[in-house]
């Protein structure tokens, strides 16, 4: 098929690779414009742009899709279909209607649960037992379109957003190939009106750990916000990111370090911190972190 691909972050790259590997013709790749990044704040292309250029594919990164000229250029590509995954811009009706078979979105949740920007983070933070991928026929609403295919997967007891992100990206790449192969035979299933939830964009103000919460909530926050923006607390007055954890036995005052393996008491129960990152340093497993900076039993975080 002749495809317009629309995506921006790392999550989208395996999908682009899968489409190219399957022999589809990529008419053009659309992604977000380069953004300032790094210490020098120089414009850096998105992961999708970098990969598309490496594959010698044409790339466009308009700031908006609302202007007539951009929409005309999009329509002139004469695509059979557009594949959209974590693109980051709203698609106006003129764009949605331009490809002959419309626009398909790869969404990382079991719709209608977790419509919106941060479905992977929110599923872990909410304690969902499972999540998955939906291939959705796009319409004007926010992730409201009918679903063509879906695939479920359990969420591991210690799985972080980073780990689940990579698994779902691979699942999405495989599922979109199935959808394209069967596109004329698939029957769109409208989303049910019950069970709708919204995955609001993660705000950095959410990231500080509240040790007075139950251990289950603290653990889910740490795993759900890993690697970005990263849950955090202060250890001896220094801010430290908490990137992985597990539930652990123990009790004490909220925030109290209970042993020499970074088990920390919560409002009820305890968590063991298994991966941490000091400011300006790389991430470290808990035992390595402690070799560089001992945290005594009884310390309050």
N, C-alpha and C positions, 0 to 999 in steps of 0.2 A: 504494500500500500504506500501511497504518497502521504507522508506524515509531517505535520508541524509539531515539533516538540517544544514544550514550555515548562521550564523548571529552573531552579537557581542553586539550592544548596547541595551538600554532599549526598543527601538522601536521594536526590534525583539522578545522580550519575549512573548507578547500576542500571537504571531503567533505560537511559539513553544508550548505554553499551549493549543492552539486550536487544533493543530495536534494530540497531546497526548490525549486530551479530546475526539476527534472524533474516537479514536481507531486505528489510524495509528501506524505502527511499526517504531520507530526511530532507524535506524541501527547505527547511530553515529551523534554526534553534532560537527560541526567544528566552531571555533571562533578564534578571535585574541588572541595572548598570553597575559598572565597577564602583566600589566604595573605598573611602580612605581606611587603611588598616595598617597595623604594625607600628613600630615606634616612630617611623618617619611619616606616618599618615599619608602614604602615597596611595593612589587609586589602585585597588587590587581587583582583578576579575573574579567573578564568582566561580565556584568549582565547576558548574555546568559550562560556563564560557570557556574555561581553561581546557576542559575535556573536549568540547566541540571543536575548538581550534586545533587541538592535537589530532583530531579525526578529520581535519580539513573540511569541516561543515560550515556553511554560512551562518553567521550569528547576528541577531539584532537584539538591542537592549533599550527599547524606548522607555522613557520615564513614565509614560501613561499610554493606555490604549484607547483613550477617549477621542482623540482628534481624528478628523475625517481622513487625513493623509495616511496616518498609520493604519487605520482600518482598511483603506483601499489597498495598501501594500500587502496587508495580510490576506485579503480576499484574492488578490492577483496571484498568489502562490498556487491556487487551484488544488488545494489539498483534499485527499479523500477524508481525512480525519485529523484532529489535533489530540495529542496526548499531553495531559497537564498533570504535573506532580510538584507540589510545593513551589509554585511559581512566584506568588507574592503580590500579584496585581489582580484586581477585579476584572473579569472579562465582560465587556459590554455586549448587549444583544447582537450587534452587528458582527462581532468577533465570534460569538457562540454559533451563529447561523452560517458563517462563511464556509467551513468545510462541508463537503457533501454529506458526510455521516455524522456531523456534529463534533462535539468535544468530549473526550472521556477524561475523567479525573481519577487518579489513584489516591485514595484517602486511607490514612493509617488508623482506622478504628472500625468498629462494627456499627455502622450507621443504623439508626439516628443517634446513637450514643457518641458523644464527643465530636460534634460538628465544630469546625473552627480551627484556630491556629496552632494549638499545642496538644493534640490528642494523645501523643505518646506519654508526655509528662503527666497529663491529667489522669490517664488510666492507672499509672503506677501510684500516683499520689492518693488516688481514691481507693486503692486497694482492690482494683478489679482483678478477678481471677483469670480472665482471658481478654484478648483483643484480637485484632486481625486487620485484613485489608479488604476494602470495597472498591470495585471498579464502578464508577457512577457516571451516568449520562448527565452532563452539566446543564443547569438552567440558571435563571437569574438569581435565585435565592442562595444563601450561604450553605453549601453542602446539602441542599434539599432535594437534589435530583434523584430519579429512580436508579436502583442498583441493578447492574447487569450480572456481576459475579461477586462472591465474597468467600473469604477463607479465614477460618479462626485459628488462633494459636494461644496456648496457655502462657501466662506471665510467670516467670520463675520467681521463687521466694526471695532470691537475692539479686534479681536482675535489675540493672540500672537502665535509665533512659538511653544511654549510649549503646548498650548491648542490644536492647530491644529495637532501637532505631535501625541498627545494621541488619537484624533479622527481618524486620518488616520491609526494609528496602529491597532485599533479595526476593521476598515473597511477592512484592508489588511488581517487580520486573518479570517474574515468571507468570503472574496472573494476567498482566496486560497482554502478554503474547498469546495466552489462551483466548482472551477476549477478542483480539483482532482476528484470530483464526476462525472464530465462531460468530463474528459480529452480526451476520445476517440472520442467524438462527436464535440469538439470545433474546429473551423476553424481558424487557425492563420491569422490575418490581418496585412499585411505589413504596417509599419509606413509610412505616407506620407512624401514626400521629402520637402514639404513646412512647415513652422512653427517651424523649429528646433531651439531650444535655449539650452544653456548650463548653468547649475547651478554650477558655480565654487565654490570650497571650500571657506568657510568664512574665511577671514583674519582679525586678530585683528586690523590691521591698518584701517579697514573700520568703526570701532566702535565709534569714536568720533563724536558727533553731530555737524553739521554745521548749526547754527541757521539762516544763511542767505538763506538757502533753503526754498522753500514753505512749509507751514505747513503739506500738504499731504505727502511730502517726508520725513519730519522729523518724523511724526507719524508712517509711514510705517517702517522706519529704527528702531525706538524704539521697535515696536511690532515684527518686523522680526528678530531682534537679541536677543530677550528674550526667554530663560534665558542666552544662551551662544552665543557669548562671552559677551553680554550685551552692549548696547549703553551707552555712558557715556558723562558727562560734568563735569566741575568744579563749585562747589558752595562755594563761599568765599575761594577759593584756595584749597579746598578738592575735590578729585575725587569721584563722585557718579554715580552708575549705574542707568540707567533709564529702568525700566522693563515693564511698561505699560503706555499707554497714550490714549487720545482721542482728536479729533478735537474740538476746542472751538472758540467762537467769541472773537474778540479783535484784536488790532494792536498796534504796537510800534516799537522801535528799536530792531533789531534781538538780541535775548537772554535776553530781558528785562522781568522781572517778573511783570505781570500786575495787580495781585490781591493777596489775602491771601489764595488762593487755588491752587497755583503753576500753574497758566496759564502763559505761556511764549510766547512772540511774536516771529514770524519767519520772513523770508524774505517777505512772504505774509501770512496773517492769523495768527493763534495761536494754540498751543496745551496745553492741561492740563495734567500734569504729575500725574498719579494715583497710581504708585507703584515704589518705589525707594529703593536703598540699599547702605548704607555707607560701606566703606572699613572695613572689619573685623566684620561686623554686618549682621544680617538677613534681608531679604527683608521686607519692610513695606508699607502699604497703605499710600497714600499721607497725610491724616490727622494725622496719627500716626507719620509719619516722621516729620511733622511740630511741633508736640508737643515736640519732642526731640531736634529740631533744627529749630528755626524760620527763615524764609526767607522773608525779608522785600520787600514790593512792591517797584519797582524801581531797585532792585538788577539786575546786569547784569551777566548772566551765560556764 
